[in-house]
Amino acid sequence: MNSYTWDTKDIKEIIDTSYEISRYVNSHHDGHGLWEGVKSEQFIRDKDLGPIGDIILEGIDRCKEIYKKEYELIESSAWVNIINSSTPRQKIRNPDGSLVYHTHTDKSREQGEPIPDYTFIFYIQMPNNLKGDDGKLFMKDKQGNESSTLPYEGQLIILDGDVPHAPVDAPNSTKDRIVLAGNVCFTPPQKKKSTLL
C-alpha cells in the first residue's frame, strides 16, 4: 500500500460533485462510473472534470511513479463510491459475518475490461461515530495475512490491482463514506517486428 495526502481545500465542492454524479449515473450498487469502461490518460487530461479530474490525474501520476517501467499507453476507469451508512448496497459481509474481499483484477475480468496494475482510492468523506473496526479498509497480502488501516479524509491510497481488500461499514455513522476510486492499466511497448529487408 502506498499512501499520500491530498490538499482538501476543495473538499466541499468535491463532496457536492460526488453526490451529483451519484444522481445522474444509474447504478445498482454503490459505485457510479465517470465514464464507460476505461479511457486513455489523454482522454482524461482533455476532459474538464474540475477537482475530481485533478484527483484522478494525481492518482494516475502516483501510479506512474510506482510502476517505473516503460509503457506505451495508460488507461483508467474511475468512479465515485458512496456507501450510505444506513442502507449500503455494496455487500460488506458474508452470512457468517466475515468480510467480503474483492480484487479489481477479478472485477475487471468479470466486466471484460483491461486488467489493472493499480487501484487508487481517494477518501473524500469518512463516516463518524466509529466503533472497533468501523470504517477501516482491510487488505490481504500474498500469503493471506490480514492488515487494516483507518483512512482519513484527503488520503490517497494506491494498491496493486490484485490486492484483496474489503471496506468495513459504519452502521452508527451519520455521514456516508465517499471515495473516488480508479483502476490504472499500463500497456507495455509493443515489440517491433524486424524484417530481413
C-alpha positions in Angstrom: 0.0 0.0 0.0 1.2 3.5 -0.9 -0.3 6.5 0.8 -0.4 10.2 0.1 -2.2 13.2 1.5 -4.2 15.5 -0.8 -5.0 19.2 -0.2 -8.6 19.2 0.9 -9.3 22.9 0.2 -11.9 22.0 -2.5 -13.5 19.1 -0.4 -17.0 20.7 -0.2 -17.1 21.1 -4.0 -15.8 17.5 -4.4 -18.5 16.1 -2.0 -21.2 18.1 -3.8 -19.9 16.8 -7.2 -19.8 13.2 -5.8 -23.5 13.3 -4.9 -24.3 14.9 -8.2 -22.5 12.1 -10.0 -24.4 9.5 -7.9 -27.7 11.1 -9.0 -27.1 11.1 -12.8 -25.2 7.8 -13.1 -27.6 5.0 -12.8 -26.1 2.2 -10.7 -27.4 -0.9 -8.9 -24.5 -0.7 -6.5 -22.6 2.0 -4.5 -20.2 2.8 -7.4 -21.0 5.4 -10.0 -18.7 5.5 -13.1 -17.5 8.8 -14.5 -17.3 7.2 -18.0 -18.0 3.9 -19.7 -15.1 1.4 -19.4 -11.5 2.5 -19.5 -10.2 5.6 -21.2 -6.7 6.8 -22.1 -4.8 9.2 -19.9 -5.0 11.8 -22.7 -8.8 11.5 -22.8 -8.9 12.2 -19.1 -6.5 15.1 -19.4 -8.6 16.6 -22.2 -11.8 16.5 -20.2 -12.7 19.4 -17.9 -13.6 17.5 -14.7 -12.6 20.1 -12.2 -11.2 19.0 -8.8 -12.5 15.4 -9.4 -10.3 15.3 -12.6 -7.4 16.7 -10.7 -7.7 13.8 -8.2 -7.9 11.2 -10.9 -4.8 12.6 -12.6 -3.0 12.7 -9.3 -3.8 9.0 -8.8 -2.5 8.2 -12.3 0.6 10.2 -11.8 1.3 8.5 -8.5 0.8 5.1 -10.2 3.4 6.1 -12.8 5.9 6.8 -10.1 5.4 3.3 -8.6 5.3 1.5 -12.0 8.9 2.5 -13.1 8.8 0.6 -16.3 8.4 1.6 -19.9 4.8 1.8 -21.2 3.1 2.7 -24.4 -0.3 3.6 -23.1 -2.1 4.3 -19.8 -5.8 3.6 -19.4 -8.0 4.3 -16.4 -11.5 3.8 -15.2 -12.9 6.0 -12.4 -15.9 6.0 -10.2 -17.4 7.6 -7.1 -18.3 5.1 -4.4 -20.8 6.2 -1.8 -21.6 3.8 1.0 -24.7 5.0 2.7 -24.3 4.4 6.4 -27.8 3.2 6.9 -28.5 1.3 3.6 -25.3 0.2 1.9 -25.8 -1.6 -1.4 -22.3 -2.9 -1.5 -22.1 -6.3 0.1 -19.8 -5.8 3.1 -20.2 -9.1 5.0 -20.9 -12.8 4.2 -23.7 -14.5 6.0 -21.2 -15.8 8.6 -20.2 -12.2 9.4 -16.8 -12.4 7.7 -15.8 -9.5 5.4 -16.4 -9.7 1.6 -13.0 -9.3 0.0 -12.6 -8.4 -3.7 -9.8 -7.5 -6.1 -10.0 -5.1 -9.0 -8.3 -7.6 -11.3 -11.2 -10.0 -10.8 -13.8 -7.3 -11.1 -12.2 -6.1 -14.4 -12.1 -9.7 -15.8 -15.8 -10.0 -15.0 -16.6 -6.8 -16.8 -14.3 -7.6 -19.8 -12.0 -4.6 -19.1 -8.2 -4.4 -19.1 -6.6 -5.9 -16.0 -5.4 -3.0 -13.8 -1.9 -2.8 -12.5 -3.0 -0.5 -9.7 -6.1 0.8 -8.0 -6.2 4.2 -6.4 -8.7 5.3 -3.7 -9.2 8.9 -2.6 -11.1 9.3 0.6 -13.4 12.3 0.2 -15.6 11.8 3.3 -15.3 9.3 6.1 -18.0 8.1 8.4 -18.2 9.3 12.0 -19.3 7.6 15.3 -16.8 4.7 14.7 -16.5 1.8 17.0 -14.0 -1.1 16.7 -13.2 -1.8 13.1 -15.9 0.5 11.7 -14.7 2.4 8.6 -11.5 0.6 8.2 -10.0 -0.8 5.0 -8.9 -4.4 5.4 -6.3 -5.9 3.0 -4.6 -9.3 2.5 -1.1 -9.9 1.3 0.0 -12.7 -1.0 0.2 -15.1 2.0 -3.4 -14.2 3.1 -2.3 -12.2 6.1 -4.8 -9.5 7.1 -3.9 -5.9 7.8 -6.1 -2.8 8.2 -5.9 0.9 8.1 -8.4 3.6 9.1 -8.3 6.0 6.1 -8.7 9.8 6.7 -10.3 12.4 4.6 -7.9 13.6 2.0 -5.9 10.4 1.9 -5.0 8.8 -1.4 -4.2 5.1 -1.2 -2.8 3.1 -4.0 -3.0 -0.7 -4.1 -1.7 -3.3 -6.6 -4.7 -4.2 -8.7 -4.7 -7.8 -7.3 -4.7 -6.9 -3.6 -7.8 -8.4 -1.9 -9.4 -5.6 0.1 -12.7 -5.0 2.0 -14.1 -1.8 3.3 -15.9 -2.1 6.6 -19.3 -0.3 7.1 -20.1 2.1 9.9 -23.7 1.4 11.0 -23.7 4.2 13.6 -22.4 6.9 11.3 -24.5 9.9 10.4 -22.2 10.5 7.4 -21.7 8.5 4.2 -18.4 7.1 3.2 -17.4 8.7 -0.1 -14.4 7.7 -2.2 -13.2 8.4 -5.7 -11.5 5.3 -7.0 -10.0 4.2 -10.2 -8.1 1.4 -11.9 -4.9 2.2 -13.8 -3.6 -0.1 -16.6 -0.2 0.2 -18.2 0.3 -1.2 -21.7 3.9 -2.2 -22.3 5.7 -1.0 -25.5 5.0 -3.2 -28.5 8.0 -5.2 -29.7 8.9 -4.0 -33.2 9.0 -6.8 -35.8 12.2 -7.0 -37.6 12.4 -7.6 -41.3 15.1 -9.0 -43.5 14.9 -6.1 -46.0 
